[in-house]
Amino acid sequence: MKDFLDSYRGELIEEISKIDPVQFSKFIDLLVEAYRNDRQVFVVGNGGSAGTANHFVCDFGKNAVPWDRRRFRIHSLCDNVEVITALGNDIAFDQIFSFQLGNQMRPGDVLIAISASGNSPDLVEACSFARSHGGHVVAMSGFGGGKICDGAEAVLKTDIHSYERIEDLHLMILHMVVCWF
């Protein structure tokens, strides 16, 4: 058991030490700019990454700015199963997030896309939509990158191939963002 725990912990510690400070700073700068200009922040992900997206929206919306000041307008596009399944059924599952962005995103808003593979068609479409409508894109991925990283202004990626460890790292990075603010 000790070997397993040491290995798991060791891999995460190694990956934490590889977080690119330039990319992390770009991520922070995009959020600072969004706050200053009263822009919205949207977060998307699938499966465990949807859970990470929802968790970040909760923490960031509640804790990033003191309660007596204007807070971030941050939204998860993963948290309404009725909307997601209706769009998937009636339009196409690769459009579940871009369709929602079409109703809400304005130039200068920020999209944070979280994905283990970085290649989920619905996330790729959302990133493309955001960029083509004047939005900023932050991509968080595993498996060395993926299509969501193409054209993103901030990219936080890892070469890990374990979904669980990728999700651990993404949540730690997002907690770092909350704590930075």
Buried (B, 14 or more C-beta within 10 A) or exposed (E): EEEEEEEBEEBBEEBBEEBEEEBBEBBBEBBEEBBEEEBBBBBBBBEBBBBBBBBBBBBBBEBBBEEEEEBBBBBBBBBEEEBBEEBBEEEBBBBBBBBBBEEEBEEBBBBBBBBBBBBBBBBBBBBBBBBEBEBBBBBBBBBEBBBBBBBBBBBBBBEBEBBEBBBBBBBBBBBBBBEEB
